[in-house]
Amino acid sequence: MVRKLVIVCRDFEVEAELLEKLCPNTCDAIWKALPFDAEVEIWKEEVYFGISVKVEPENPTPKTQMGDVSYWPEGPGFCVFFGRSQPISSVNTFARIKSGVEKFRAARTGDRISVRRA
C-alpha cells in the first residue's frame, strides 16, 4: 500500500505519494516526524519550510520537476516544487504530487502550511 501525505495551504489541499523505492530512509524519517505545521517561505517556484528531521543525502539530485516534494538536507527543509525552478543545492525527492500542484502559485511567504499522513 502506497503511503501518502496531505499538504494543506491557504484554502486548498493536495495529496503526495511517497517514493519509497527511491528514498526509503527519507520517507521513513518524514513519516515518523509528521505532522508538520509551519510558515511558508517562497523561493522562485518553490514552497519550503524548515523541519527538524535529519537525513543524509539519499539519491540526491540537483534537478526537480513540477510536483516533486523534496527534503533539503542543508536546511533541513521540506520543499514543494510547483514550477520550473530548481533547488539551490541537491535534494532528496521523496514524494510526488500528481494533481493540484499549480494551486501553490497562490501561496505567499508567511502563509500557514500543514502536512499530515493521509
LUMMARTI-674003 format. One line per field, with one value per residue: x, y, z of N, C-alpha, C in turn; residue in three letters; residue number from 1. Coordinates in steps of 0.05 Angstrom, whole numbers. Each point is the difference from the previous one (the first is absolute). Layout:
<pts>
n_px <- c(X / ...)
n_py <- c(Y / ...)
n_pz <- c(Z / ...)
ca_px <- c(X / ...)
ca_py <- c(Y / ...)
ca_pz <- c(Z / ...)
c_px <- c(X / ...)
c_py <- c(Y / ...)
c_pz <- c(Z / ...)
type <- c(Ala / ...)
seq <- c(NUM / ...)
</pts>
This chain:
<pts>
n_px <- c(17 / -6 / 20 / -18 / 7 / -12 / 2 / -4 / -8 / -3 / -15 / 23 / -4 / 23 / 0 / 19 / 8 / 6 / 25 / -12 / -2 / -6 / -15 / 5 / 25 / -1 / -13 / 16 / 21 / -9 / -7 / 22 / 10 / -17 / -17 / 0 / 6 / 0 / 18 / -13 / 20 / 4 / 10 / -1 / 0 / 7 / -15 / 11 / 7 / 11 / 14 / -6 / -8 / 16 / 6 / 16 / 15 / -22 / 15 / 18 / -15 / 13 / -15 / -20 / -24 / -17 / -7 / 26 / 1 / 17 / 20 / 5 / 20 / 7 / -27 / -10 / -11 / -26 / 2 / -16 / 6 / -9 / 25 / 14 / -2 / 26 / 6 / 6 / -6 / 14 / -21 / -13 / -7 / -19 / -13 / -24 / -7 / -21 / -14 / -3 / 24 / -14 / -16 / 24 / -7 / -21 / 18 / 1 / 24 / 2 / -10 / -20 / 16 / -15 / 13 / -16 / -3 / -2)
n_py <- c(-24 / 18 / 10 / 16 / 24 / 15 / 18 / 16 / 18 / 23 / 0 / -12 / -25 / -13 / -21 / -11 / -15 / -15 / 6 / -21 / -6 / 25 / 6 / -25 / 8 / 15 / -18 / -19 / 15 / 8 / -25 / -7 / 20 / -10 / 21 / 16 / 22 / 17 / 19 / 6 / -9 / 20 / -18 / 20 / -25 / 7 / -17 / 12 / -18 / 10 / -23 / -14 / -10 / -19 / 2 / -20 / 12 / -3 / -11 / 17 / 21 / 13 / -19 / 16 / -11 / 13 / 3 / 4 / -18 / 18 / -14 / 23 / -18 / 20 / -1 / -22 / -8 / 7 / -10 / 18 / -13 / 25 / 2 / 17 / 14 / 2 / -20 / 15 / -24 / -22 / -15 / -11 / -7 / 2 / 19 / -5 / 25 / -16 / 14 / 24 / -8 / 6 / -11 / -11 / 6 / -7 / -18 / 12 / 12 / -17 / -11 / -11 / -20 / -21 / -19 / -19 / -22 / -12)
n_pz <- c(0 / -17 / 14 / 11 / -9 / 18 / -20 / 21 / -18 / 13 / -22 / -3 / -10 / 1 / -15 / 15 / -20 / 21 / -6 / 12 / -26 / -5 / 20 / 5 / 4 / -21 / -15 / 10 / -3 / -24 / -6 / 12 / -14 / -17 / 2 / -21 / 13 / -21 / -2 / -23 / -13 / -17 / -17 / -18 / -11 / 25 / 13 / 21 / 19 / 22 / 3 / 21 / -22 / 8 / -26 / -4 / -18 / -14 / -18 / 10 / -6 / -19 / -10 / -4 / 4 / -15 / 26 / -2 / 19 / 10 / 10 / 11 / -2 / -17 / -1 / 8 / -23 / 0 / -25 / -11 / -22 / -5 / -9 / -15 / 22 / 5 / 15 / 22 / 11 / -1 / -7 / 20 / -25 / 20 / -14 / -11 / -7 / -4 / 18 / -11 / -8 / -21 / 19 / 1 / -25 / 14 / 8 / 24 / 1 / 20 / -23 / 13 / 6 / -6 / 12 / -9 / 15 / -23)
ca_px <- c(-17 / 15 / -5 / -5 / -1 / -18 / 13 / -21 / 11 / -21 / -26 / 1 / 17 / 9 / 12 / 25 / 7 / 28 / 16 / 15 / 22 / 21 / 11 / -14 / 7 / -12 / -29 / -5 / 6 / -21 / -25 / 1 / 0 / -26 / -7 / 15 / -16 / 21 / -5 / 12 / 19 / -2 / 24 / -7 / -24 / 3 / -9 / 16 / 0 / 19 / -9 / 21 / 8 / 28 / 4 / 23 / -7 / -9 / -5 / -3 / -2 / -1 / -22 / -27 / -22 / -24 / -14 / 19 / 1 / 27 / 13 / 25 / 18 / 14 / -17 / -15 / -25 / -21 / -4 / -20 / 7 / -25 / 5 / 25 / 24 / 16 / 11 / 26 / 19 / -13 / -22 / -11 / -28 / -12 / -29 / -9 / -27 / -10 / -22 / -5 / 24 / -1 / -12 / 21 / 6 / -14 / 13 / 16 / 17 / -15 / -24 / 2 / -1 / 1 / 5 / -8 / -4 / -27)
ca_py <- c(24 / 25 / 20 / 26 / 24 / 22 / 26 / 20 / 27 / 19 / -12 / -25 / -22 / -19 / -25 / -7 / -28 / -5 / -15 / -16 / -15 / 19 / 12 / -13 / 11 / 27 / -4 / -9 / 22 / 20 / -12 / -2 / 27 / 13 / 21 / 25 / 25 / 20 / 23 / -3 / 18 / -4 / 5 / -4 / -16 / -21 / 6 / -17 / 8 / -15 / -22 / -10 / -27 / -2 / -24 / 3 / -1 / -26 / 4 / 29 / 10 / 29 / 5 / -8 / 4 / 10 / -21 / -14 / 8 / -8 / 6 / 15 / -6 / 23 / 17 / -18 / 11 / -14 / 16 / -7 / 13 / 3 / 11 / -9 / 7 / -23 / 5 / 13 / -22 / -26 / -7 / -27 / 1 / -23 / -2 / 13 / 9 / -6 / 17 / 23 / 14 / 28 / 16 / 13 / 27 / 20 / 2 / 23 / -2 / 5 / -17 / -24 / -25 / -24 / -26 / -22 / -25 / -2)
ca_pz <- c(0 / -3 / 21 / -12 / 17 / -6 / 4 / 0 / 0 / -7 / -1 / -17 / 9 / -20 / 9 / -12 / 4 / 7 / -19 / 19 / -13 / -7 / 25 / 23 / 26 / 2 / 4 / 28 / 19 / -3 / 9 / 29 / 12 / -5 / -19 / 0 / -3 / -3 / -18 / -26 / -13 / -29 / -15 / -28 / -2 / 20 / 27 / 18 / 28 / 15 / 16 / 18 / -9 / -10 / -17 / -18 / -28 / -10 / -29 / -3 / -28 / -3 / -19 / 9 / -18 / 12 / 15 / 18 / 29 / 6 / 25 / -5 / 23 / 11 / 15 / -17 / -8 / -15 / -24 / -21 / -25 / -15 / -26 / -13 / 15 / 10 / 27 / 2 / 2 / -4 / 18 / -1 / -8 / 13 / -5 / -24 / -1 / -27 / -7 / 16 / 8 / -10 / 20 / 17 / -11 / 17 / 26 / 5 / 24 / 25 / 2 / 15 / -15 / 18 / -14 / 17 / -14 / -13)
c_px <- c(18 / -7 / -2 / 0 / -23 / 13 / -22 / 13 / -23 / -27 / -1 / 17 / 6 / 11 / 27 / 6 / 30 / 14 / 20 / 23 / 24 / 15 / -13 / 7 / -12 / -30 / -6 / 4 / -22 / -26 / -1 / -2 / -27 / -17 / 19 / -20 / 20 / -9 / 16 / 21 / -2 / 28 / -6 / -27 / 1 / -11 / 17 / -3 / 20 / -14 / 23 / 10 / 29 / 3 / 24 / -10 / -6 / -9 / -4 / 0 / 0 / -23 / -27 / -20 / -24 / -15 / 18 / -2 / 27 / 9 / 27 / 18 / 14 / -16 / 0 / -28 / -17 / -7 / -21 / 7 / -25 / 4 / 26 / 25 / 13 / 11 / 27 / 23 / -16 / -20 / -6 / -29 / -13 / -29 / -7 / -29 / -9 / -21 / -2 / 24 / 0 / -13 / 20 / 8 / -13 / 13 / 18 / 17 / -17 / -26 / 5 / -1 / 1 / 3 / -7 / -2 / -28 / -14)
c_py <- c(25 / 19 / 28 / 22 / 17 / 26 / 21 / 28 / 18 / -15 / -26 / -21 / -18 / -25 / -5 / -30 / -2 / -17 / -17 / -17 / 19 / 10 / -13 / 12 / 28 / -3 / -8 / 23 / 21 / -11 / -1 / 28 / 16 / 1 / 24 / 23 / 22 / 24 / -5 / 21 / -6 / 7 / -8 / -15 / -24 / 11 / -17 / 11 / -19 / -22 / -10 / -28 / 1 / -26 / 6 / 2 / -29 / 3 / 30 / 8 / 30 / 8 / -9 / 6 / 13 / -23 / -15 / 11 / -11 / 9 / 13 / -4 / 24 / 18 / -6 / 12 / -19 / 18 / -11 / 16 / 2 / 13 / -11 / 6 / -25 / 7 / 13 / -19 / -26 / -6 / -30 / 3 / -25 / -3 / 15 / 7 / -4 / 19 / 24 / 17 / 29 / 19 / 15 / 27 / 22 / 4 / 24 / -5 / 8 / -15 / -24 / -25 / -22 / -25 / -22 / -26 / -1 / -24)
c_pz <- c(0 / 22 / -14 / 22 / -9 / 7 / -2 / 2 / -10 / 1 / -17 / 14 / -24 / 13 / -14 / 7 / 7 / -21 / 16 / -12 / -5 / 26 / 25 / 27 / 4 / 5 / 29 / 20 / -1 / 12 / 31 / 14 / -4 / 25 / 2 / -2 / 1 / -16 / -25 / -6 / -30 / -12 / -28 / -2 / 19 / 27 / 19 / 29 / 14 / 16 / 17 / -7 / -11 / -15 / -18 / -29 / -9 / -29 / -5 / -29 / 0 / -18 / 12 / -23 / 15 / 13 / 19 / 28 / 9 / 28 / -7 / 24 / 12 / 17 / 30 / -6 / -16 / -23 / -18 / -24 / -18 / -27 / -11 / 16 / 11 / 28 / -1 / 3 / 0 / 22 / -3 / -8 / 9 / -4 / -25 / 2 / -29 / -10 / 18 / 7 / -9 / 21 / 18 / -11 / 16 / 27 / 2 / 25 / 25 / 2 / 17 / -18 / 20 / -18 / 20 / -17 / -12 / 12)
type <- c(Met / Val / Arg / Lys / Leu / Val / Ile / Val / Cys / Arg / Asp / Phe / Glu / Val / Glu / Ala / Glu / Leu / Leu / Glu / Lys / Leu / Cys / Pro / Asn / Thr / Cys / Asp / Ala / Ile / Trp / Lys / Ala / Leu / Pro / Phe / Asp / Ala / Glu / Val / Glu / Ile / Trp / Lys / Glu / Glu / Val / Tyr / Phe / Gly / Ile / Ser / Val / Lys / Val / Glu / Pro / Glu / Asn / Pro / Thr / Pro / Lys / Thr / Gln / Met / Gly / Asp / Val / Ser / Tyr / Trp / Pro / Glu / Gly / Pro / Gly / Phe / Cys / Val / Phe / Phe / Gly / Arg / Ser / Gln / Pro / Ile / Ser / Ser / Val / Asn / Thr / Phe / Ala / Arg / Ile / Lys / Ser / Gly / Val / Glu / Lys / Phe / Arg / Ala / Ala / Arg / Thr / Gly / Asp / Arg / Ile / Ser / Val / Arg / Arg / Ala)
seq <- c(1 / 2 / 3 / 4 / 5 / 6 / 7 / 8 / 9 / 10 / 11 / 12 / 13 / 14 / 15 / 16 / 17 / 18 / 19 / 20 / 21 / 22 / 23 / 24 / 25 / 26 / 27 / 28 / 29 / 30 / 31 / 32 / 33 / 34 / 35 / 36 / 37 / 38 / 39 / 40 / 41 / 42 / 43 / 44 / 45 / 46 / 47 / 48 / 49 / 50 / 51 / 52 / 53 / 54 / 55 / 56 / 57 / 58 / 59 / 60 / 61 / 62 / 63 / 64 / 65 / 66 / 67 / 68 / 69 / 70 / 71 / 72 / 73 / 74 / 75 / 76 / 77 / 78 / 79 / 80 / 81 / 82 / 83 / 84 / 85 / 86 / 87 / 88 / 89 / 90 / 91 / 92 / 93 / 94 / 95 / 96 / 97 / 98 / 99 / 100 / 101 / 102 / 103 / 104 / 105 / 106 / 107 / 108 / 109 / 110 / 111 / 112 / 113 / 114 / 115 / 116 / 117 / 118)
</pts>
